[in-house]
Amino acid sequence: MHISRLDLQDIRSIHQARLMPGPGLNLLVGENGAGKTSVLEALHLLGYGRSFRGRVRDGLIRTGAEALQVYAEWQDAANRPRRVGLRHTGSDWTGRLDGEDVAQLGDLCAAMAVITFEPTSHALVSGGGDPRRRFLDWGLFHVEHDYLGQWRRYVRALKQRNALLKARNAGAQLDAWDHEFAEAGEPLHRHRQTYMAALLPHLQAVTEQLLPSFGIAAFDLQAGWKQSQMSLADALLLNRERDLALGHTGVGPHRADWRVDFVARPDREPYSRGQAKLVALACLLAQARQLHEARGEWPVILLDDFASELDSRHRQRVLDQLDNDGIQVFLSGVDTLPEITGKSVTMFHVEHGQIHPAS
Ligand SMILES: Nc1ncnc2c1ncn2[C@@H]1O[C@H](COP(=O)(O)OP(=O)(O)OP(=O)(O)O)[C@@H](O)[C@H]1O
């Protein structure tokens, strides 16, 4: 997808702005605090319904304004014009997609595929399991039409089961929710397995380009229970006493995780922050490629503060790859980058919340 127009209103220090982005690399340059990241946050909001710097009500709306608004136009894979608009007050939102009101924020997010690489993205490989589960769920949400419904069914069963566990209610109701939980959880896991298998060749290809000396040794999914030894229903039964004592469900796809191991790192020594960022970026770019393979459409890629912690050689490799693939990228930085030489670049100067195309 190529966003051809982006209107922003009352996002952080940006009162009103309109950008006409180019199809390739869009570079947002300006001093610290100018408002560059705010533009990326607005796009991320359309793709995820939230900011990557906290909740909307925690400062995304310009001080003194009642609500923020974002509007974007793009062409989809079949070159059809699409448009999306979102107004958010911090507690309530209204959304329009192709001229129609939408009932769920998820409908907007499904239309806009956005992949964001930002200063905390290294958490994808060096933090807890939450971002890694979200990574899988995001990919599946965009390529498997029924995944969202299955995921919602699972989350509902988990909530109900946890409520019963908290109330120490081990009666027939718990049996019924165990059944529902297992029925919803098993297919979720199978989807994740299939997705990881589909992702692997892309991860290999991206790693080959970004980190050629690493070599992928394994890309493994842990189900969240001892899936090779028992069904989810059996795992629930086995863990029931423990779950009742703890008041929550300790096994299931909500405890799943994945890891990527490299031939060059047999002892799995900890990554430097820059290495963690590169591995995280490789995973995100693999996800972009898989989405393209599955849907015939590239996501939009946001690279916030890209220059920090990635050396020039790696920046060059990343930007070359994105350029070769013809992906639309929004990149923010305090300075322009030498690595953009020879690429099709649309540049914007950002200053005190004002955005001007650079001539
Ligand atoms: N709710 C708000 N209302 C008004 N201004 C805000 C609000 N939240 C943040 N700001 C201001 O917006 C600016 C933040 O912009 P942003 O983080 O997008 O800058 P940036 O250009 O990405 O900076 P850096 O290069 O330092 O990362 C800051 O000047 C901040 O004071």
The ligand as an ORCA input file, in Angstrom:
! r2SCAN-3c Opt
* xyz 0 1
  N      -0.228     16.587     24.234
  C       0.650     17.462     23.752
  N       0.250     18.707     23.413
  C       1.117     19.591     22.896
  N       2.420     19.335     22.672
  C       2.870     18.101     23.000
  C       2.005     17.107     23.538
  N       2.722     15.971     23.735
  C       3.962     16.269     23.342
  N       4.055     17.539     22.906
  C       5.223     18.205     22.331
  O       5.390     17.627     21.048
  C       6.753     17.456     20.799
  C       7.003     15.947     20.680
  O       7.193     15.706     19.438
  P       7.891     14.382     18.931
  O       8.186     13.460     20.013
  O       7.067     13.971     17.785
  O       9.266     15.056     18.486
  P      10.435     14.461     17.631
  O      10.665     15.445     16.526
  O      10.189     13.080     17.261
  O      11.595     14.571     18.693
  P      12.907     13.699     18.972
  O      13.842     13.967     17.821
  O      13.403     14.333     20.223
  O      12.492     12.296     19.119
  C       7.528     17.948     21.973
  O       7.962     19.265     21.708
  C       6.513     17.928     23.085
  O       6.749     18.915     24.035
*
